[in-house]
Amino acid sequence: MRVLVDRSKCTGLGICESLAPEHFEVNDDGDLVLLDENVDERAMADVEQAVASCPTEALRLER
């Protein structure tokens, strides 16, 4: 499973970073940095919550 970011939708709010900090980081410029696009089973619940919580729907999971 991997996470994808639609950069045209992302506004850098940082909700994903707060829910799954091992995968997402908002840099000083307000841009989302995808730290790890591959999601293993131990991180799946956090990443799924981050994807579901994104208010701009900029994140999605791909199998």
Secondary structure, 3 states (H helix, E strand, C coil): CEEEECCCCCCCCCHHHHHCCCCEEECCCCCEEECCCECCHHHHHHHHHHHHHCCCCCEEEEC
